[in-house]
Amino acid sequence: MLHKILLVIITLFATTTSFSHPKDNEKPLRLTANSSTFNYKTGIDVYKGNVKVNQGTTDLSADKIVTTKDSSHKISSIIAYGHKRLAEFSTIPDDSKEVLNAKSKIIEFYPKESKIVLKENVLVTQAGNSIQGSHIIYNIEQQIVSAPHIKNSRATIIIEQKAKKS
């Protein structure tokens, strides 16, 4: 039974290394914001006010997004903040056509580490399945979902049972 639960949780998240449909990387990236600041010296870019990012089937919206680039100008982190409302992420991770939705106060992407961290008021849903908690970490490469122990907080997992065919 535990194996089935873990399989559902793993498939609840993307099975590709980019957390989105593989063809999304071929699509143009569109970003809109009320204001933006690019700091070429530090490699930190800040987008504020109704920030929307779209690339293929993948969408991210937040009140503020901060990106950090390394010395070779590759993105090392993307952090989306939901101040007025939760930051939202949605994608179709593969050809399943089942949309994955994630909402939380903070969504952190670490591409080099293949890691996504969702913090505060986290809700991730896909095809009737969901995981909810205050802190969810997903290691994309290893396909490990964890909800670390946080005082006075518990993770809730809901697994939709498929109706048996007669």
Backbone bond lengths (Angstrom), bond angles and torsions (degrees), N, CA, C in turn:
res aa  C-N    CA-C-N  psi(-1)  N-CA   C-N-CA  omega(-1)  CA-C   N-CA-C  phi
1 M - - - 1.444 - - 1.529 111.28 -
2 L 1.336 117.66 -43.85 1.454 121.21 179.71 1.526 110.44 -60.15
3 H 1.337 116.62 -38.37 1.461 120.63 179.02 1.532 110.07 -60.59
4 K 1.344 117.49 -41.57 1.464 120.83 179.56 1.518 111.03 -66.17
5 I 1.318 117.22 -40.14 1.462 120.85 179.27 1.521 109.99 -63.47
6 L 1.330 117.38 -45.47 1.465 120.75 179.21 1.523 111.03 -63.30
7 L 1.323 117.44 -38.07 1.455 120.95 178.72 1.521 110.66 -63.40
8 V 1.313 117.15 -41.97 1.465 120.65 178.18 1.519 110.41 -64.60
9 I 1.326 117.17 -42.91 1.464 120.23 179.49 1.521 110.33 -63.55
10 I 1.310 116.83 -42.33 1.464 120.09 179.18 1.512 110.70 -63.72
11 T 1.330 117.82 -43.93 1.458 119.30 179.09 1.510 111.90 -73.95
12 L 1.331 117.26 -16.95 1.456 120.84 174.26 1.524 109.21 -62.34
13 F 1.304 116.44 -33.43 1.447 121.36 176.65 1.524 108.76 -99.48
14 A 1.302 116.10 171.16 1.459 121.11 -177.46 1.514 111.61 -65.54
15 T 1.337 115.38 150.26 1.458 119.85 177.24 1.522 111.25 -104.31
16 T 1.307 116.52 0.94 1.459 119.29 176.52 1.516 108.98 -98.01
17 T 1.312 116.95 164.58 1.457 119.92 -178.37 1.516 112.86 -76.40
18 S 1.305 118.93 -5.59 1.463 119.13 179.85 1.517 112.97 -107.83
19 F 1.325 119.38 1.19 1.459 123.92 179.45 1.517 111.78 65.10
20 S 1.318 117.66 14.85 1.452 121.56 177.86 1.523 108.20 -146.64
21 H 1.317 115.44 175.32 1.460 120.02 179.60 1.522 108.83 -60.43
22 P 1.342 117.37 135.34 1.470 120.12 -176.88 1.531 113.55 -54.97
23 K 1.327 118.04 -32.09 1.468 120.95 -178.81 1.529 112.14 -76.79
24 D 1.332 117.67 -12.98 1.464 119.67 178.14 1.518 111.75 -61.24
25 N 1.322 117.83 -34.00 1.467 121.11 -179.35 1.524 112.13 -62.74
26 E 1.342 117.13 -21.63 1.463 121.75 179.38 1.528 111.69 -83.99
27 K 1.313 117.57 -13.94 1.470 122.78 -176.50 1.523 110.37 -86.71
28 P 1.337 116.14 155.86 1.464 118.07 176.59 1.519 111.29 -69.02
29 L 1.316 116.14 147.85 1.459 122.56 177.28 1.519 107.37 -95.70
30 R 1.337 115.87 125.71 1.456 121.24 178.80 1.524 108.53 -115.72
31 L 1.322 116.13 129.77 1.460 121.24 -179.84 1.521 108.19 -131.80
32 T 1.329 116.30 129.83 1.460 120.94 174.32 1.520 108.37 -127.01
33 A 1.337 115.48 146.70 1.460 121.53 179.05 1.521 108.20 -159.73
34 N 1.329 115.98 157.89 1.460 119.84 176.98 1.531 111.38 -68.47
35 S 1.347 116.35 -31.30 1.469 119.92 176.86 1.522 109.62 -151.93
36 S 1.333 115.50 156.25 1.465 119.47 177.53 1.523 109.50 -147.66
37 T 1.317 115.05 148.55 1.458 122.57 177.68 1.521 107.82 -132.47
38 F 1.327 115.99 127.69 1.461 121.72 178.92 1.522 108.18 -113.40
39 N 1.319 117.27 122.93 1.453 121.06 178.84 1.525 107.86 -114.51
40 Y 1.331 115.71 98.22 1.462 120.63 -177.11 1.517 112.07 -67.61
41 K 1.324 116.96 -26.70 1.457 120.48 -179.52 1.525 111.53 -70.71
42 T 1.337 117.16 -46.72 1.468 120.84 -177.73 1.527 112.72 -90.21
43 G 1.335 117.36 -21.19 1.464 120.40 -176.63 1.517 112.89 80.09
44 I 1.337 116.60 13.87 1.466 120.54 -179.59 1.524 109.13 -106.58
45 D 1.328 115.69 123.49 1.460 121.93 177.58 1.518 108.25 -114.32
46 V 1.334 116.90 140.35 1.460 122.02 -177.38 1.518 108.86 -126.44
47 Y 1.321 115.77 128.64 1.462 123.34 177.16 1.518 107.16 -118.04
48 K 1.345 117.16 129.65 1.467 120.44 -175.69 1.522 110.80 -130.07
49 G 1.328 114.12 149.05 1.450 121.56 172.21 1.514 114.52 81.55
50 N 1.321 116.42 103.41 1.466 122.40 176.06 1.534 111.56 48.24
51 V 1.316 116.58 53.11 1.456 122.36 -176.15 1.527 109.44 -77.15
52 K 1.313 116.23 130.24 1.461 122.72 178.57 1.523 108.46 -129.97
53 V 1.334 115.46 130.92 1.455 121.46 177.10 1.523 106.81 -125.23
54 N 1.326 116.62 133.13 1.456 121.44 177.96 1.515 109.44 -135.96
55 Q 1.339 115.37 136.39 1.453 121.95 172.29 1.517 106.89 -148.67
56 G 1.322 116.77 102.37 1.468 121.10 -178.63 1.510 111.20 64.05
57 T 1.333 116.83 -121.57 1.470 121.55 -178.81 1.521 112.37 -87.01
58 T 1.325 117.28 0.83 1.453 121.71 -174.45 1.527 111.16 -102.45
59 D 1.339 115.29 130.48 1.459 121.67 177.89 1.520 109.33 -130.40
60 L 1.331 115.60 143.04 1.455 122.22 174.99 1.518 106.99 -136.66
61 S 1.325 117.12 130.15 1.458 120.27 175.25 1.521 108.73 -131.61
62 A 1.332 115.12 142.94 1.462 120.76 -177.26 1.516 109.07 -162.15
63 D 1.311 115.32 166.81 1.457 120.43 174.53 1.527 110.63 -77.27
64 K 1.336 115.90 -29.51 1.467 120.74 -178.63 1.524 108.48 -152.06
65 I 1.316 116.19 140.08 1.467 121.77 174.36 1.522 107.88 -131.31
66 V 1.337 115.55 132.37 1.465 121.87 177.62 1.532 107.30 -119.40
67 T 1.331 116.12 125.90 1.460 119.87 175.74 1.527 108.77 -113.28
68 T 1.320 115.47 144.19 1.459 122.08 177.34 1.517 107.83 -122.53
69 K 1.344 115.46 132.46 1.461 120.62 178.83 1.517 109.78 -113.43
70 D 1.340 115.32 149.83 1.458 120.06 177.86 1.531 109.98 -83.84
71 S 1.319 117.07 -174.57 1.468 121.68 -176.78 1.526 113.44 -64.58
72 S 1.341 117.43 -21.08 1.468 120.07 176.50 1.530 111.21 -97.22
73 H 1.319 115.88 16.17 1.469 124.11 175.77 1.531 114.10 64.55
74 K 1.318 116.79 27.11 1.465 121.30 173.93 1.524 107.91 -98.40
75 I 1.314 115.75 141.65 1.461 119.73 -177.57 1.520 110.16 -67.19
76 S 1.334 115.43 125.58 1.466 120.86 177.42 1.526 111.46 -102.56
77 S 1.344 116.98 -22.18 1.463 118.95 174.89 1.520 110.91 -156.89
78 I 1.318 114.40 149.14 1.460 122.96 172.36 1.520 105.39 -130.96
79 I 1.312 116.49 122.56 1.459 120.03 179.74 1.519 108.49 -123.23
80 A 1.344 115.42 120.38 1.461 122.13 -179.83 1.519 108.44 -105.69
81 Y 1.332 115.80 132.96 1.462 121.81 -178.33 1.526 110.30 -116.58
82 G 1.307 115.56 134.52 1.451 121.39 172.67 1.508 109.01 -109.89
83 H 1.316 117.23 101.78 1.462 120.88 -179.67 1.529 110.69 -90.79
84 K 1.329 117.01 -54.59 1.463 121.93 -179.37 1.524 110.93 -79.27
85 R 1.314 116.44 -36.03 1.469 123.12 176.06 1.519 107.81 -145.23
86 L 1.307 116.68 163.84 1.464 120.31 -177.34 1.522 111.33 -61.98
87 A 1.327 116.48 145.44 1.457 121.25 171.56 1.524 106.94 -69.58
88 E 1.330 116.76 143.34 1.464 120.85 -176.55 1.517 110.76 -127.87
89 F 1.331 114.02 139.17 1.459 122.20 178.41 1.514 107.40 -130.56
90 S 1.329 117.90 133.45 1.463 120.27 173.98 1.517 108.83 -141.15
91 T 1.329 114.80 147.04 1.453 120.48 179.41 1.518 109.58 -160.52
92 I 1.319 115.90 161.78 1.459 122.04 168.03 1.525 104.15 -107.06
93 P 1.348 117.59 103.26 1.459 120.10 -169.82 1.530 115.52 -69.42
94 D 1.327 117.47 -21.53 1.464 119.83 179.64 1.520 107.63 -156.63
95 D 1.300 118.20 -165.72 1.459 121.49 -177.90 1.525 113.45 -75.92
96 S 1.332 118.57 9.55 1.458 121.64 -178.04 1.524 112.50 -70.05
97 K 1.335 117.38 -19.64 1.466 123.63 -177.22 1.525 112.78 67.86
98 E 1.328 118.21 7.08 1.462 122.15 177.38 1.524 107.97 -90.09
99 V 1.319 116.47 112.70 1.456 121.45 -177.83 1.524 110.04 -70.98
100 L 1.311 115.90 134.21 1.451 122.78 174.40 1.526 107.15 -100.41
101 N 1.317 117.17 127.56 1.456 122.56 178.23 1.524 109.27 -119.69
102 A 1.324 116.18 137.52 1.465 120.72 176.24 1.518 108.02 -135.73
103 K 1.337 114.95 135.80 1.454 121.21 177.03 1.516 108.05 -133.23
104 S 1.312 116.06 138.95 1.461 120.87 173.05 1.522 108.67 -168.57
105 K 1.304 115.40 169.14 1.465 119.78 179.60 1.532 110.46 -68.71
106 I 1.336 116.54 -35.63 1.467 121.48 179.62 1.527 108.57 -134.84
107 I 1.331 115.97 130.30 1.464 121.91 175.02 1.520 107.00 -121.90
108 E 1.336 116.43 118.40 1.459 121.72 -178.63 1.526 109.58 -113.11
109 F 1.337 116.79 129.29 1.460 122.57 175.64 1.519 107.81 -113.85
110 Y 1.331 116.02 130.83 1.459 121.74 176.19 1.528 107.36 -125.18
111 P 1.348 117.93 86.77 1.463 120.89 -173.17 1.523 114.68 -58.83
112 K 1.335 118.34 -40.14 1.465 120.76 -178.25 1.524 111.81 -65.62
113 E 1.325 116.87 -30.64 1.464 122.11 179.98 1.527 111.73 -94.20
114 S 1.330 117.06 -1.75 1.476 122.03 -176.00 1.527 110.19 51.97
115 K 1.344 115.87 49.17 1.456 119.67 -174.46 1.526 110.66 -133.68
116 I 1.332 114.66 141.00 1.453 122.31 173.56 1.522 107.23 -125.86
117 V 1.325 115.85 131.81 1.460 121.00 179.33 1.527 107.56 -121.75
118 L 1.327 115.86 126.00 1.456 122.30 177.24 1.519 107.61 -112.25
119 K 1.348 117.01 129.35 1.460 120.36 -175.14 1.528 110.97 -129.08
120 E 1.310 115.07 139.18 1.460 124.74 173.17 1.536 112.50 66.88
121 N 1.323 115.40 118.69 1.464 122.92 177.65 1.528 112.50 55.24
122 V 1.318 117.19 47.60 1.454 122.73 -174.94 1.529 110.64 -80.39
123 L 1.327 115.28 133.47 1.457 122.04 171.74 1.518 107.58 -142.50
124 V 1.333 116.42 120.51 1.461 122.55 176.86 1.518 107.04 -120.66
125 T 1.341 117.15 128.93 1.464 121.30 -179.34 1.521 110.66 -132.27
126 Q 1.329 114.59 149.68 1.458 121.70 172.32 1.519 107.65 -163.43
127 A 1.322 116.21 124.02 1.473 123.13 174.68 1.528 112.65 52.94
128 G 1.318 117.20 44.42 1.455 120.65 177.99 1.519 114.65 83.02
129 N 1.315 118.47 -10.93 1.462 122.65 177.68 1.520 108.39 -92.83
130 S 1.327 116.14 150.11 1.460 118.01 178.67 1.520 111.18 -152.12
131 I 1.318 114.11 157.86 1.452 121.52 171.45 1.522 105.69 -136.43
132 Q 1.326 115.31 132.79 1.450 121.34 -175.02 1.523 108.44 -133.53
133 G 1.315 116.62 140.82 1.458 120.76 178.58 1.504 110.94 -179.57
134 S 1.313 115.39 -171.65 1.457 118.75 -179.59 1.528 111.99 -97.00
135 H 1.336 116.84 -14.54 1.466 119.92 -176.67 1.530 107.74 -158.46
136 I 1.318 117.00 114.28 1.466 121.82 179.05 1.526 107.82 -125.29
137 I 1.327 116.36 132.40 1.466 122.03 177.86 1.523 107.86 -119.19
138 Y 1.328 115.41 133.04 1.463 119.67 177.68 1.518 109.42 -125.21
139 N 1.334 116.54 119.23 1.455 122.49 174.00 1.530 105.93 -92.06
140 I 1.325 116.20 107.24 1.463 121.56 -173.85 1.519 111.63 -63.41
141 E 1.325 116.31 -48.53 1.467 121.24 -176.18 1.528 111.95 -62.18
142 Q 1.318 116.65 -45.74 1.468 120.66 -179.03 1.520 112.76 -86.69
143 Q 1.340 117.20 -8.01 1.455 123.97 -178.19 1.532 111.52 53.03
144 I 1.332 114.06 52.26 1.458 120.58 178.82 1.527 108.60 -118.55
145 V 1.326 115.30 124.96 1.458 122.26 175.35 1.514 107.15 -104.24
146 S 1.331 116.76 131.37 1.456 118.26 177.29 1.526 109.64 -136.45
147 A 1.306 113.81 146.30 1.457 122.00 174.83 1.523 105.43 -122.39
148 P 1.341 117.39 93.27 1.462 119.90 -175.87 1.521 111.40 -63.20
149 H 1.333 115.29 153.73 1.458 120.72 179.24 1.520 109.72 -66.05
150 I 1.310 114.74 125.33 1.457 121.26 175.03 1.519 106.51 -128.79
151 K 1.317 116.37 130.88 1.461 121.78 -176.61 1.534 110.72 -50.91
152 N 1.323 115.49 133.47 1.470 123.50 178.12 1.520 113.45 60.92
153 S 1.327 117.66 28.47 1.458 121.00 179.66 1.523 109.64 -139.44
154 R 1.301 115.91 145.19 1.467 121.56 177.25 1.515 109.15 -136.82
155 A 1.316 116.71 150.10 1.456 121.78 174.80 1.522 108.29 -90.98
156 T 1.315 116.48 143.88 1.458 122.59 176.88 1.514 108.39 -121.44
157 I 1.328 116.25 128.37 1.457 122.03 179.79 1.517 108.04 -117.73
158 I 1.332 116.79 129.50 1.458 121.80 176.94 1.519 107.57 -118.67
159 I 1.325 115.69 123.79 1.460 121.80 -178.82 1.514 107.96 -114.90
160 E 1.320 115.73 118.80 1.458 121.90 -179.84 1.528 108.78 -73.80
161 Q 1.312 115.76 125.76 1.457 120.75 178.43 1.528 108.34 -87.54
162 K 1.303 116.98 128.91 1.461 121.82 177.89 1.518 109.35 -77.32
163 A 1.304 116.51 139.55 1.457 121.04 177.19 1.522 109.21 -68.15
164 K 1.346 115.97 137.35 1.458 120.21 179.26 1.514 110.08 -75.33
165 K 1.338 115.72 138.82 1.459 121.37 177.48 1.515 108.92 -78.73
166 S 1.334 116.59 136.92 1.470 118.81 -179.84 1.501 111.76 -97.50
